[in-house]
Every structure is written in structure tokens, then in C-alpha cells.
Amino acid sequence: MRPIVGVIGGGQLARMMIPRAIELGFELRVLAETDGMSASLAATAVGDYTDAATVLDFARDVDVITFDHEHVPQDVLTQLVEAGVSVHPGPAPLAVAQDKIVMRQELTRLGLPVPAWASVSTPEELDAFVAANGGRVIVKTPRGGYDGKGVRIVTDAAEVADWFEGGGALLAEELVSFTRELAQLAARSPSGEVALWPLVESVQLDGVCAEVIAPAPSMTAALSATAAMIAQTVAEKLGVTGVLAVELFETADGQLLINELAMRPHNSGHWTMDGAVTSQFEQHLRAVLDLPLGATDARSPWTVMINVLGGPTSGSIAERYPIALANQPTAKFHEYGKAPRPGRKVGHVNVSGDDLDDVVYRARAAAAILKD
């Protein structure tokens, strides 16, 4: 019988698993939060992923449960496991991804490189951390933040007074002076097989990933080996299954510091859809079903991914396609079925080739046609 994979969450990550599932002969079912979401093509249920009864009902006839996001509550995940459902990644690693303070605690315990950090519960504790770390620091809400949300640069605790009013601790981190941001993508199966893609460089715009260059330019063998070691250590020591993304800062002296973790397919891996032998979406499906993992070699010397942020203010992306396809015939377009909104990720473009400057130009030109 064909394997049945249940995905909780109906966003674009679930959407991009659909064609790979079809090609492999798997059945993909999606529990979407609302009607008409990005992955509506495979949405077999619509419901609240925080409600245990809804999730258990969805999981009844699937072979494995995996995720479009990391927000399913721990008590729901635990009930799935107790009901005998195969859940990948499992509750323990997801607990690390769900809470940034827990993430910092676990990475520190493993001896992995992270920025200086502290869990602060009062304005006084934050002001003390600010004073000890150059007078300007990053403050993050432990849960729920992404794409620049839940993150502030502050010089005084008063700048996050509203967050303190909500109660609970905040994560304070040194403001790292980095030269660029990198990302190491890996995949691990329940039986312990690990595969890693080339290290990539990511470019952020207002806290949102705008571009990814694969592989990272000016990458040394030592840098690549260090990033691979970090990702493999995280995957193995935390028991991650499926795709893992490790976002990294590279400092002026060539050191790497871990910024964030994501235990699911990730924006930094979208280039693999057209630029790698095995895409992150196919690999994720293979991994959670504990099948042999695919080769992760790059197909071309360079692949550049550009996010389409916001989309056109008039008309639709589909209406722009005739121009885009004619103008950039080597570009690969991926649209998410989402309504345009300022700053929203509504699609991405991949371009591969031998000359990095030319590939960057063509990718940017293709993406520009799809937005105003």
C-alpha cells in the first residue's frame, strides 16, 4: 500500500510537498487551519491544530504525521505519540524549536556556538544585560516570532515594556557584529541516516529572507565543515527527524554562531527544488517515512533563490507570467496561491547557471516582474 503522510498546517511548505509526494507515489493529506490556504489542493481536513481531538481524528488513518510549522502544542503532540501515531519530528526536538530560551539552553548544553544570551524576567535584568553587552542588544519573545516578528533591537528595557506586561521571560542576546548570514540544511531519518546540502548564504530584508545563494560564495572547506558539524550535532543530539535548518552568523574572524533552528523545510532550502539532485521537500518525505535519503549534490555551480515579497498591487501573479516566462526562460517560478500583501511571501524564483553575477541578475529580474 502507498504510504500516507499527514501534514499539520496548510501553508506553502505543505503545498510544495504535494508534487514530490505525487512523484513518489505517496498520498499526502493536509490539516489546514482555514479554507483556501496555500496547500488547499491536498487539504483533506480543516480544523484547529491546537485541539487534540481534531488532530487525533486527522491522524487516525495516516502512516506518519509531520508539520508545515512548529506551533502544535506539546500536549497535543504527546497525545499523538501516546495514541501510537508516528510523529516526525517528535515532541522533544519540537520543544526546542518552539521556545527560543529552551533552544539557547539546549545549544549551550551541547557546547555549540551561540551569541551571549540571557533569560530576563524583569526590566532590571534586561538593563543589566544591556549594560554588560555594549549598550545595545536583541530582545526576542520566546514563542511565536518569525520573519522579523517578535524581535527588537533595544538600548533600554523601556523599549519592550509592553512585552514585560505580558508576563514571562524574554530572550536577550548580544547584538552580533556579523559579516553575513548563512544557513546549513540537513535531513535525518528515524534510523539515523543524515544528509547535508551545501552551505548557503542568505540575504535578509526587514527581517525576512529575500535571497539565497547556493553555495555560499567564498566558502572555505573549514567553514563548510564547521557548519556541517553544527547541523549534524543538532540533528543527532536533539533527535531531529525530517529536514533541519540551522541559521548562522559568520563573524569577521570567520567564526560561526547559531542564530535560529527550524525543524521542517525552510526558506533557505527552496533553491533545492531546482538546484539540487534531491529537493528538501522530497527529502523531508523520505526522512519522516524512514526511507533512504537522496543525494544532495548541487546540479549547477550556482543557484539563486529570490523570494517574491508582497506580489503585485494590481492583478495577479498569474497575469504577469506571460511576460516573466518570455523575459526569463531559464527561471523556475513557484507561486504559493496566496493573496498579495506587503511583505508577504507569495512565491519564489530559482535560477541556476555557471556565472554567479549573471544568475543573480536573471533571478532578480524574474522576481521583479511578479511584483510592483
N, C-alpha and C positions, 0 to 999 in steps of 0.2 A: 504493500500500500504506500501511496505517496505521503511523505511527511507533511504534517500540518503545523505551521508556525503561527502563533498568535502574537500580535504586536499591540501593546498598550500605548495609545497615543496616535492621533491621526494627522500628524504634521508631515512636512516634506521628507523627513528621514524615512518614515514608513512608506511614503509614496515611492521613494527611489529604491526601496527593496522589492517593489512589485515586479518590475521587468526581470530582475535577476531570479526571483522565485519562479516565474513562468519558464524562463530558460532552463532552469534546473529541474523542472517538473515538480516543484513543491507547491503546496497550497498555502496561501497567505491570508490570514484573517486579521482584521484590524478592529480594535475597540476605540472608536473616535469619541472625542469629547462632545462634539456637536455635529449636526448635519452639514454637509457641504465642505468638509475640511479637505486639506490637500490630498490625503490618502483615501478619499471617498470611493475611489474605484475598487478598493478592497475592504471597505468598511462593512463588516457583517453585523456590527452592533454599535449603538450609540449610547453612551452612559457615563456615569461618574466614576473615574478611576480611583477615587478615594473611598468608594463604597465597596466593602468586602463582598457583599452578596452579588453585586453587579459583576465584579471581577471574577469571582469564583464561577459564576454562571457562564461567563465568556470563556473561561479556561477549561470548561468541562471536557471538550472533545478535541483539544489540541495536544500535540506532542511536546511542545515547549512554549514557554512564554518569554518574550523579550520586549524591548522598550524603544519607543521613539524619544523618550525623555527620562529623567531620573527622579521624577516627583511623586511616584507612587508611595504612599505612606508605609512605614516599616511594619505596622500591624497587619496591613493588607498583604504585604509580601510574605510575612511569617505564616499567615493563614493559607496562602497558596502552597507553600512548602509543606506545611502540616497536612494539607489535603492530598499530598503526593504529586503535585504538579512540578514538572521540571522548569526551574526559573533561572534564566541566564541573562545578565549577571545576577547573582544571588543577593539576598538581603544584606549580608555582611559587607561586601565591597560597595554596594549601593549606599550604605550608611555613610561611607567615607565620601562618596561623591555628592551626597545630599547636604552635607554640612561642612562649610569651609573651615570651621575651627577643628572639627574632627579630622578633616583632611590634613591640616597642618600638624596636628598631634601625631597622626599615623606616619606621615612622611618624615617627621623629625625622629620618631621612634626607629624608623628604618635606616636612619643615618643618611638620608638623601638630601641634596642641597635645596634649601628654600630661603626666601628672604627672611630677615629678622622679623619676628611677629609676636603678638601677644593677644590673649583673650581679655577684653576690657569690659567691665560691667558698670563702671561709673565714669562721669566726666573727669574726675580726678585721676583715675588710672590712665585714661586716654591722654590727658595733658602731660602726665609723667612720661608716657611712651613717646609723645611728640618731642618733648624736650631732650630725650635720650637718643633721638634718631633724626637729628638735623633740622628740627622745627617744621617739617612738612612730611606728612605720611599719607598712606592709603588706608581708608576705612571701608570695610565691606559688611553687608548684612550676611550672616552665616548661611541663610537659606533663600532660595528663590531668585537670586540675582543672575542675570546673563546678558550678553551683548551690551555691556556698559551699565546695565541697571543694577541698583544696589551697591554702587561703588562711588566713593567720593574722595577727592584729594583735599585734605584739611590741614590747617595750621593751629586750630583751636577746637576744643570739644564742643563749643557752642555751635559749630557748623553741622553737627549731627545730633543736636538736641532733640529733634523730633524722633530720631531712631532710639535714643535712650528712653524716651517716654513710652515706647512700646514694650519696654522691659527686656530682660535677657542680655546676653553678652554680645559684643561686636568683635569682629576681627580687625586688628590694627596691624599694618605691615609697613616696613620701611619702603620709601619711595625709591625703587631700584633705578640706578642710572644704567640703562641698558643700551646697547648699540643696535639691536634688532630683536624681533620676536621669532621664535622657531617653534615647530611642532613635530613631535615624533609619534607616528601612528603605529599601533601594533594590534595583533589579534591573538587570542589564546583560547584554546578549546578546553572543555572539561577534563580531557585526558592529559592535558599539559603541553600540547604542541603550541609553539609560539612562532609567529611570523611577523616581520617588521618591514615596513615600506621605507623608502629613502627619507631622510630628514628634509623638511621643507621650511621655507621662510614665509611668514605671514605678515601682511601689512594691515594695520587697523585704522579705521576712520571713525572717530567719535565712539570708540569702544566697541565697534562692530568690525568683524573681519571683512576686508574689502578685496584683498588679492592674496593669492598663494602662488609661490614659485617653487616648482619641484624639478630637481632637487634644490636645496638651499645654495645660492651662489657662494663661491669662495669657501666651500666646506672642506675642512681638512679631515683626514682619516681619524685623527684623535677626537675631533668634535663629533663626528658621526658615531664613533664607538662609544663615547660617553653618553650621548643621547639614547643610543640603543640599550646600553646598560641600565640607564634610569628607567626606561619604559619596561624592559623585561623584568627588572626588580619589582616595580609596582605591580605588574600583572601577576607575577608568581607569588609574591609575598602577601598580597591582598586577595588572591584567589579570583582575579577578574576573569570572566569568560565573555567572549564576544570581542568587539572592537574597543580599543582603549586609545584615547588621545591624550598626550601629555604636552601641554603648552609650556614653553620655556622662554626665559630671558637669557640672551647672551650678553655678557658684560664686556667692557673694554679690554679686560685682561684675558678674555677667552673662556671665562667660567660660565657654566650653565646653572640657572636657578629655576626650580619648578614654579610656575605661576598657577595653573589650574589643571584639573583632571576631568575628563569626560568618559564615561563608560557606556559608549554607544557610538555609532557612526558620527562623524564630526565634520564641521565645515572645512577644516584643514585637510580633509581627505577626499573632498569632492573631485579633485583632479584625477583621482584613481579611476573614475568612471570611464575615462577615455585615454588616460596616460599610463596606466599600469596593466600588467597581464591579468591581475585579479583585482576587481574594484573592492572598496571597503564594504559595499552593500552585499555583494556575493560572499565575501569572506565572513562577514558577520553571520550570515545564514549558515554557512558551513560550520562555523565555530560553535554556534549555540546548539546545533544538531550533532556536534561531536564528530563531524566528518573531516577527512584530511583537508588541510588548508592549501590554498592555491599559491602559486608563485607571485611574488610581489615586485618583480623587476619592472623598471620603467620601460615603456615602449619607445620613447624618443629621448634624445638628450635633454630636452626641456619641455615641460608642460606648465602653462599658466592658467589659473582659475581666477575669474573675476566675478564677484557677486553682483547681481542686478539688484540694487537697493532702491526701493521706492516705486520703481516702474514708471510708466508714462502717466502724466496727469490727464491726458485725454486719450480716449480709445483704449485698446488693449495691446498686450504684447503680441498676441496672435496677428493683429493688424499690421504690426511692424515687421513680421517675419519675412515677407517677400523682399523687402529692402535689405534686411540683415543677411538673409541667406544668399542673396545675389552679391552683396558687398563683401562678405567674408565667407566664401565657400568652404574654407578649411576649419571654421569654427564649429564646435558642437554645443548646441543650445539645450538647456534643461530648465523647463518652466514648472513652477510649483502649484499652479492653479489657485493662486491667492490674489485677492483684490489689492490693487496698488495702495500704498500708504507711506508717507515719508519715513525713510529709514528702514522700512520692512524688507526682508529678504524675499524677493518674489521669483528668483531664478538665478542661474549662474551660467557662465560661458567657459568652456575649456578650449584651449588652442595648444597644439604641440608642434615642435619643429626643431631645427638644428641650431638656429641663431636666436639667442635669448632676446636681444633688442627687438628683432622682428616679431617674435612670438608675443612679447608684451604689447607691442603696438597693435597687432591684429586682435588680440583678446580684448584690449581696452576699446578698440574701435567697434568691435562686435557688440560689446555690452552697452556702449554709449547709444547705439541705435535703438535699444529697447527701453530707454528712459529719457526723461527730459533734462 
